[in-house]
Amino acid sequence: MTNQRSEQLFERAQQLIPGGVNSPVRAFGAVGGHPFFVERAQGPWLFDVDGNRYLDYVCSWGPGILGHAHPKVVEAVQKVCERGLTFGAPTAGEVELAELICTCVPKVELVRLVSSGTEAVMSAVRVARGYTGRDKIIKFAGNYHGHSDGLLVKAGSGLMTQSVPDSAGVPAGYAADTLTAVYNDEESVRRLMEENSGQVAAVVVEPVAANMGVVPPQPGFLEFLRRITREQGALFIFDEVITGFRLALGGASEYTGVSADLYTFGKIVGGGMPLAAYGGRRDIMSCVAPLGAVYQAGTLSGNPVAVAAGITTLKILMDDIGIYERIDRKAAKLEEAFRKAGLCVNRAGSLLSAFFTSGWKENERGGKVRNYGDACQCDKEAFAAYFNRMLARGIYVAPSQFEAMFVSDAHLDEQIEMTCEAIAECGNILK
């Protein structure tokens, strides 16, 4: 593969954009080399500026459940663009998308559209604090909830850590009310609740973690969180920016059988456009202005172009519910291939991650990954070698050990088989 134009673009970009990219993981810092620059995409394929083609398992980090440039979504966007790009006033499309979200996730009774997952989670946390009159929240190490100041906190090696910001530029006071527990560890949550009795506004969780690699909840963990939040008068927030409309049409609640008080959605809900949402119980969401005292606003919230993409995507998923069976089946084949290659692999529906944990070099299944501490034990150099060998074969997986692999409905069975062969080859070479 030639990458001359991509290398030239990256060199130019580094003179103008921090690190040459507009989101850090795109820089390929964890895997070495330079990123390729995309020219266009179609179905399961990405095409770069040098004419190379890649089978895409990143899917724009989740939105591409239908594949790239689905003709119905593109047509809907084009029609709306002809009427104008933004109005700063209500449109019928906003109402229709809200109706679809509430239909798919019945526990969402009122919903507010925003522009990004970060904005959605930040707003949901603000609502929880406004509703309960409490300040503290509990999150989990390795769960990513966007880059708002109060949520850039993670745990250290112990069960819990002090609320130390995980990014420069975040005052310690902003994170002081963010308490960090260990994912899949009930005792860490119970201790935080006891030590901060009557002060916790909400527990926010990725119901299936997908930002430390894919880490599903252990049996009973989400049920425990639902129970203890009710007992303590705190709200329960599902961050479904990734899992929403991917694990099932009804998201994590349908997939796990556990419901929350507030939900945040992104990725798929915008059909590939910048759109996100937060919502939940009517009495809680009634705190949001102009109904209540919790203020949140956005000039481009409910943007008509993004709304059109979201409406069309959700309608396609509703009309062809078999999509979920198809993508889950394909992901299961990839899971099997990783296991045969001696890797630890976690999967939830069409989300999966292979982990280069201890033991994989001996062609034995490595240690299980149940939380952030487990994920951090992975061999990152081995992952980088795997990534680059897959890329050389024209297969694009996430350039980080701690990201998910996404399967779309556009991936054909023969492409899945080709990927399984590449996984086996990588496993043999890396041992």
N, C-alpha and C positions, 0 to 999 in steps of 0.2 A: 504493500500500500504506500502511496505517496502522500505526503502531508505538507508539501511546500507552502501552499496558500494558507493553511491553518497556522503553520508556524509563523508566517509573516503577519497574519492578523493578530496572533497572540502577542507578538513583539510590539506591534502598534498599540494594542489594548493595554499593555502594561505601562505604557507612558501616560495613559489617560484615565484608567480605571484601577482602583486598588487591587493589586494582584492580577489584573487583567480580566477579572470576572465580576459579575454582579451578584454572585452567591458563592461562598467560599469553596464548597465541595467541587464545583465545576473546574477548579484550577488543577485537578489531578494531583494535588499535593501529597495525598496518601499513597499514591501508586506510581509516582514518577512520570517523567515525560511531559508532553504538552497536550492540552485538550484539542480535540478536533472541533471545527466550527461548522455548525449545521447550516445547510442551504435550504433543505426542504425535507418533508417527511410524508409518508403515505402508508397506511395500514400498519404493519409491524416494522416498517423500515425507516431508518434515518439515512439521509444522503448528505455527505459533507461537501465543502467547497472544493475539494480536490477530486470529487467524483467517486469517492469510496462509499460503499453501502454497508450498513450495519443492521443486524437484527436486534431490535431494541427491547430490552427488558427493564428499562428505567421508566419509560412511558411518561416522561415529564414529571417524574417522582410521584406518579399516582393518578393524574387525571385521565390518562389515556386508556380507560377500560374498554373502549370501543376500537382502539387503534387510532392512528393519526388521520386527520383530514377526512373524517366520516362524511360522506356526501350530504346526508341530511342535516348534519350540524353546520357544515360549511354553507349550505344553501340558506339555512335560517339566519345565519350571521350576515350573509351578503344582503339579504332582503332588508334586514333592520338597518344596516349601514346606509342604505339608500335614503332612509328617512331621517338620518341624523345620528350622531355618535353619543351625545350626552345632553341632557336637558336640565338636570338639577330640579326636576319636578316629577311627581308620580306618573307611572305608566301602568297600563293594564298587565304588561308582562310581569311586573313585580308581584302583583296579586296572584297571577297564575302559578308562578314559581313557588310562592309561599304555600299555596294550596297543595301543590305536589309534594313539597317537603313534609307538610303535616299529614298528608295521606300516607306517605311511605313510613313515617316514624310517628305513630299515633300519640306518643307521649309528648310530642312537640305541639303545643296548643297555640302559642304565639311565636313568631320568628322575625328576626331583624336581619336584613341583608347588609353585608359589609364587603370589603375588597380583598382581604387576605386572612389566612388562618391565624396569624399573629394577632390581628385586630379582633377576630372573633373570640379567641380565648381570653385576651386582655379584657374585653367587654364582659364576657360571662363571669369572670372573677370579680369585676367591679359590681355587677348585679348581685352576686352572692353576698358580697360585703354590705351592699346597700340594703338587701332584704333582711339579712340576719343582724345587722348592726355590729358585726364582729370584724376583726382585722386579719386574723391569721388564716393561712391556707396550708394544706398539706399536698405536696407533690411527690413524685418518685424519681429517684436517681435513674438517669437514662431515658426518662420520658421527656420529649421535647415539646414545648407548648408555644413555640414562637420566640421572638427575640425581644419581647417587652421586658423592661428592667427588672420587675419583680419576679420574673419566672426564669431568669438565667442563673439558676442555682442547681447544684447537683450534690450527691452524697460522696463522702470519702470511703475509707475502707471499713468503717464501723457500721453499726446498724443505722445510726443517724449522724448528722453533722450539723455544725453551727451554720447559720444562714450566711454563707460567704458568697458574694457574687462570683459568677463563673466567667465574667467578661470585664475587661478594663472599661472604665467610663461609667460603671454602674455604682452609685454611692451605696455603701453598706446599708444605710438606712432604708433604701428601696427594697432590699431583700430581707430585711430583718424579720418580717412577718411571714416569710416563706419557709416552712418546715419541710425537711426532706426525709422521706422514708425509703425503705428498700422494697422494690417491686416483688410481688409474690411472697412477701414476708408479713404475715398478719401481726406478729408481735411488735414489729417496729411501728406499725400504725397505732396499735393499742397503747403503746407507751407514750407516743406523742399526744394522743388524745387525752390521756390521763394527766400528763404534765402540763397540758394547756386547756384544762377543762373549762368549758364555757367560752372559749376564745376563738375556736376554729370556725371560720365561716364556711369553708368548703374543702372537700377532697377532690382534686382534679387528677384524672388518670387517662392514659391511653388504654382503652379496654383490651386491645391487643397491641402491645408495644411494637413500634416499627422504626424507632430511631436509635436503637442500640442493636440493630439487626432485628429481625422478627422474633419476639418473645411472647408467646401466648400466656394468658393467665392460668395459673394452676387451678385445678378443680376447687371450687368453693371460695376462691380469693375475691372475685367481684361480688359474690353474695355476701361475704363478710363486710366488704366496704359499704355495700348498700345498707346492711343492718346497723353497723356502728355509726354511720352518719345520721341515721334516723334516731338512734338512741341518744346521740350527743347534740341533736338540734342543728347539725351542719348540713349543707347541701352537697349533693353528689353530682360531679360534672364529668361527663364523657367527652374527652377530646377525640372527635371522630373526623378530624381534618383528613386523615388517611383512610380510616376504616369505613367512614360513612359511604353508603351505597356501593361499597366494594365487597365486604364480607357477605352481604345480603342486601336486598332492596331496602330492608329496614335497618341496615347497619348492624352495629354490635349488639343492640338490644334484641334483635331478631336472632342473631347468630349465637348469642350466649344465654338468652332468656332472662337477662338482668336489665332493669331499666334505671335511668338516672333522673335527676331533677332538671338539669340543664345539659344541652348538647351543643357542640360546635362542629361545623362542617366546612370543608374546603375541597380542593382538588376536583373530584368528580362533579360536585354540585354546580361548578361553573363551566363544565364541559370543555375545559382547557383554557378558559378565559379567567382573568383576575376577578374572582368572586368567592365569597365565603358567607357563612351565616351562623348565627347563634340563636337558640330558642329553648323553650321548655314549658313548664307548667304556667298556666295563665296567671295565677296569682303572683308568681315570681316575676315573670316578664312584664307584668303591669307596673313594675317599679321603673321601667325605662321611659325616659322622656319621649313624647310629651305627656304620657299618662302619669309618670311618677318623677321622682327626684334624681334618678340615676341618669346622668347625661352621657350621651354618645351620639355622634353625628359624623357624616362623611359626604363630601361633595359628589363623589362617584359611586356611592353606595346604591345598589340596584341599577347600575349602568345597563341601559337597554340592550347593548350588544352582548355583554356577558350573560344577562338574563336569558336572552334568546338561545344561547349555546347551552345553558343549564337546563332550560325547559325541554329542549329537543333531546338532550342526553337522557334525562330522567324518563321521558316518554318512551324512548327506545328500550330502556331497561324494564319499564313496566309492561310494555307490549310483548317483550320476548324474555320472560323470566328464565328461560332455559340457558341464557347467557351464563348465569352463575354456575350451573352444573358443568358447562363446557370449560370454563376457565379453571374451575377447581380441579377437574379431571386432568387437564394439561399440567397444572402446577404439581399435581400428585406424581405425574411421570418424572418431572424434574427432581422432585424430592427423592424418588427412588434412585435416580441416577447419582445424586450426590451421596446417598447412603452407600451405594455400591462402590463409590470412589473412596470410601472410608471417612467421610466427613460427617460431623454433627450437623444436622439440618433441622430447623424449626419451620413449620408451615401453619398458616391459618387461612383457609380458603385459597385465594389466588395470590396471597402474600407469602414469600418464603425467603429464608436466608441460610446460606451455608457458612459454618463457622470452622475456622482452622484452629480447633482447640487441641489440647494435649492428647496424644495418642493417635492422631490421624496419620502420622508418618508411618506407623506400623500397620496401616490398613485396618485399624480398629476404630470403632466409633469413639470419637473424642468425648470429653466430659460434657454433660448437659449444660445448656445455657438457660438459666431461669431468671437472671437479673443482670444489672449493669456490671457488677463485680465479675461475674462469670464471663461476660462478653469481653471485658478488658484483658482477659488472659489469652486471647487469641493471638496467633502468630501473624502479625500484620505484614511481615515480609513475604510470607508464603501467600497471603491473600493478594499482595501486589503482583507477585509472579503469575498467579492464577488469572487476575484481571487482564494483564497484558497479553497472556497467551490466548485468552478468549477474544480480546479485541483484535489480535492478529488474525484470528479466524473469522472476523467479521461479526462478532457477537458482542454487543454492548451491555454490560451489567454495571451496576452502580460502582463508581470509583472509590468505594469505602467499605471496609468490613462491617460498618455499623449502619448500613442502609438496607432497604428491602429490595427484593427482586419482584417485579410486577409482571403478571401475565395478562394479556388482553384477549378479547374475542377475535382480534385480527390475526393472532398467531395460529397458523395452520398446524395440523398434526405432523406433517413432514418437517416443519421447522422445529417443532419440539423434539422430534427424533434426532435431527441434526445437532441440536443443542445438547442432547443427552450424550451423543457420541463425543462432542467436544469436551464435556465434563469428564467423561471417562479418560480421554487422552490427557487432560490436564492432571487428573489424579495420578496417572501412571508416571508422568514426567516429573511431578513435584515430589514424589516419594524418595 
